[in-house]
Amino acid sequence: MLVHIIAPGRIVTDRTAFLDQLKANKLGITREEVSDQSKKQIPLARYGTPEEFAKVVTFFVSDACTYMTGSFILVDGGMVRAI
């Protein structure tokens, strides 16, 4: 059995925009300011796209991935830093 975990970081979606807006409302700033602050925490300095996430998923469900199992893949622009 092939089992993998593909963990997204900040991907441009309606949910991300909603969460950024909630934080903006709480802090009394604009959603764009929250987004800019978040991007500063990501080494690639931007949110990922759904297409970028989909490319990783496509590999793991393809015939190219038949001898891998138990992988944990972060698709987060380097946001999570290993200790």
C-alpha positions as CSV (number, residue, x, y, z in Angstrom):
1,M,0.0,0.0,0.0
2,L,1.3,3.5,-0.9
3,V,0.6,6.1,1.7
4,H,1.8,9.7,1.7
5,I,1.0,13.0,3.5
6,I,1.1,16.2,1.4
7,A,0.9,19.2,3.6
8,P,0.1,22.6,2.1
9,G,1.4,25.9,3.5
10,R,-0.2,29.2,2.6
11,I,-1.9,28.4,-0.8
12,V,-4.0,31.1,-2.5
13,T,-7.5,29.9,-1.9
14,D,-10.8,31.4,-0.7
15,R,-10.1,29.9,2.7
16,T,-6.7,31.6,2.9
17,A,-8.3,35.0,2.0
18,F,-11.0,34.4,4.6
19,L,-8.5,33.6,7.3
20,D,-6.4,36.6,6.4
21,Q,-9.5,38.8,6.6
22,L,-10.4,37.4,10.0
23,K,-6.9,38.2,11.3
24,A,-7.1,41.7,9.7
25,N,-10.4,42.4,11.4
26,K,-9.0,41.3,14.7
27,L,-5.8,43.5,14.3
28,G,-7.6,46.5,12.7
29,I,-5.5,46.3,9.5
30,T,-6.2,45.5,5.9
31,R,-6.2,41.9,4.5
32,E,-3.3,42.9,2.3
33,E,-1.2,44.0,5.3
34,V,-1.9,40.6,6.9
35,S,-0.9,38.8,3.6
36,D,2.3,40.9,3.4
37,Q,3.2,40.0,7.0
38,S,2.6,36.3,6.3
39,K,4.7,36.4,3.1
40,K,7.6,37.8,5.1
41,Q,7.6,34.5,7.1
42,I,7.9,32.4,3.9
43,P,11.4,32.1,2.4
44,L,9.9,32.2,-1.1
45,A,8.1,35.4,0.0
46,R,4.7,34.5,-1.5
47,Y,1.7,32.2,-1.2
48,G,1.7,29.1,-3.3
49,T,-0.8,28.5,-6.1
50,P,-3.3,25.7,-6.3
51,E,-1.6,24.6,-9.5
52,E,1.8,24.3,-7.7
53,F,0.1,22.1,-5.0
54,A,-1.7,20.1,-7.6
55,K,1.6,19.3,-9.4
56,V,2.9,17.6,-6.3
57,V,-0.3,15.7,-5.8
58,T,-0.3,14.6,-9.4
59,F,3.1,13.1,-9.0
60,F,2.1,11.1,-6.0
61,V,-1.0,9.7,-7.7
62,S,0.8,8.9,-11.0
63,D,2.6,5.8,-12.2
64,A,5.9,7.6,-11.6
65,C,5.4,7.1,-7.9
66,T,5.2,3.3,-7.5
67,Y,8.1,2.7,-5.2
68,M,7.7,5.4,-2.6
69,T,5.6,5.1,0.5
70,G,5.4,6.8,3.9
71,S,6.5,10.3,2.6
72,F,5.6,13.5,4.3
73,I,5.9,16.3,1.8
74,L,5.6,20.0,2.7
75,V,4.4,22.3,-0.1
76,D,4.9,25.5,1.8
77,G,7.6,27.6,0.2
78,G,10.0,26.8,3.0
79,M,7.6,28.2,5.7
80,V,8.2,25.3,8.1
81,R,11.8,25.2,9.3
82,A,13.4,22.0,10.5
83,I,15.0,22.1,13.9
